[in-house]
Amino acid sequence: MLEDDYSLLDCANEFLKRPAYARVHWQEVAGTLETRLQTLPKSLSADFFDRYRRERLMNTLLEAYARAGWKDKIIPRLEDDADASHCYPQLADELLAADERDRARRWCIQGYTRTVDNAPGIASALQERLRTIAQQERRYDLVAAYRAQDFFHRPSSRDYQELRKAAEKAEYWPAVRNAVLHYLETGQNPAFGHLEGKKSGWPLSSPEVEPPTTRSRKAYQRFPDIETLIDIAILEKRLDDVVNLYQRLRKAKRWGREIDKTVAKAVADTHPDLAPTIWTEIVNSLIDQVKPKAYEEAAVYLRLMKKIYARNHRLEDWQKLLEGLRRGHKAKRRLIAILDTLSNNKLVD
């Protein structure tokens, strides 16, 4: 199975689970695998293929230990092989399960340092485990600091919510929120200023691990990050701010259909003039594709507009919109049929 690169023997796992194989058999297998593992090169600079082979063999050995009744050998084996195979997350999990929190923390920090440049996925998993340890120890300011790391690495409304939960538990949310919104406007990371001894107003403690400053910002990040500011304003129901930010985004000529849809949906009830304007632009762009599927998608936004116009006693304006589309696209028979259906249908909320 270990030599099978084509997954031909995957079904052999069921064979190995047979109760006929007792602990004594698995102890023999474990001994054989230990010998085989020792013959593989144990280099900290091994390439991906060599590390993969070693990790695959070691995982099989760990399974053999468990079936042999030798679970006490698992953690020592993982510690011995951690630097060579980068099995730091698995080692941390075993140590946490054994209530060895301090050892788990040390290995997470060591593993992060050795993987952050070449294996960022592993480093991210270790940072997550450090956050879990901080949570277990009720060090909420440290939990919030790790959540802030996640947010600054890839800002999103989801990470903003997670940061808020943690910072509220640490009783630092107002200061953290102000710093985060300032970051989205300027790109100035308050946590870095705190690390460099500058007065940044950043209240959270320094995490046990830090990404390299030069890699903390993705190449695609641009500031001000108005789209994320819009997402946060929607989340906090600051709908006037949503409109103002959206106007800024349009002036910067950095917007797309998805953010258009998001804004229109959010402000449809509070700003009935803006939402139909946005939807009209989307409808026109869809019709310009001259595809039946695009016409059907355009109909979705026309129905949304009808509800807004009806709510504000402006159905005549909606009918005028349909008439304008008919005149401008009278040669598009599939579109005209859809418009006729929309015009004849009764409004259903």
C-alpha positions, 0 to 999 in steps of 0.5 A, a space after each residue: 500500500 505504501 508503494 502504491 502511487 495509483 490508489 489501486 490498493 485503497 480497498 486493502 484497508 478493510 482487509 487490515 481491519 480484520 479481527 484476525 490480526 491481533 496486537 501481537 501482529 501489529 507489534 510486529 508490523 510496527 517494528 518493521 515500519 520503525 526499521 523502514 523509517 530509520 532508513 529514510 533520510 531525515 533532513 530538515 531541507 528535504 523536498 516535498 516528495 521525500 517529506 511526503 514519503 516519510 510522513 506517509 510511512 510515519 502515519 502508518 506507523 502511528 496507526 500500527 502503534 494504536 492497533 498494537 496497544 502502544 499508544 504511549 509511543 505516539 507522542 515520542 515518535 511525533 516529537 522525534 520526527 516533527 522537524 523532519 516531516 512537519 507533523 507539528 499540528 498532529 503532535 500538538 493535537 496529541 499533546 493537547 489530548 494528553 493535557 500537555 498544554 505547555 509542551 503543545 505550545 512550545 511545539 506550535 511556536 517552534 513549528 510555526 517558526 520553521 514552516 511560516 516561509 515554506 509551508 504557510 498552511 501548516 503555520 496557519 494550523 499551528 497559529 489556530 492551535 495556539 489560539 485554542 490554547 489561549 481560549 482554554 486558558 481564558 486569555 481572551 486578549 491573546 485570542 483577540 490578538 490571533 483573530 486580529 492576525 487573521 483579519 489583517 491577513 485577509 480582511 473579511 466581514 466573517 473575520 471581523 465578527 470573530 475578532 469582535 467576539 474575542 475583543 468583546 470578551 477581552 473588553 477591548 472592542 471599541 479601541 480594536 474597532 477604531 484601529 481596524 477601521 483605520 487600517 481599512 482606510 489607510 493600510 496602516 497595521 496598528 499591531 505592527 506599530 505596537 510591536 515596534 514600540 510606536 503609540 498606535 492605540 492598539 490595546 491587544 497583547 503581542 501573539 506568541 508568533 508573528 508572520 513576517 512583516 513583508 508577507 503580512 499583506 497580500 499583493 492584491 490588497 489595496 487601500 482604502 479597502 472600501 468593499 470590506 468597509 461596506 461589508 462591515 457597515 452592512 453588518 453593523 446596519 450603518 446603511 447611510 455609511 453603506 451608501 456613502 462608501 458605495 459612492 466613494 467606490 464608484 468614483 474610484 472606478 473599483 467596483 463590480 457586479 457582486 458589490 452592486 448586488 450586495 449594496 442594493 439588497 442592503 439598502 433596498 428598504 432605506 434608500 429606495 432610489 439607489 437600489 433600483 438605479 443599481 439594479 437597472 445598471 445590472 439589468 442593462 449589462 445582462 441584456 447586452 450579453 444577448 443570451 436567453 440565460 442572461 435575460 432570465 437573470 435580468 428578470 430577477 432584478 426587474 422583479 425586485 425593482 417592481 417590489 420597491 416601486 410598489 412599496 413606494 407607490 411608483 408602479 407607473 415608473 416601473 412600467 415606463 422602465 419596461 416600455 423603455 426596454 421594449 423600445 430599445 430591444 424590440 428585436 430580441 424576441 426572447 427578452 420581449 416575451 420575458 418583459 411581457 410576462 413580467 408586465 402581466 404578472 401580479 406582484 407576489 411578496 
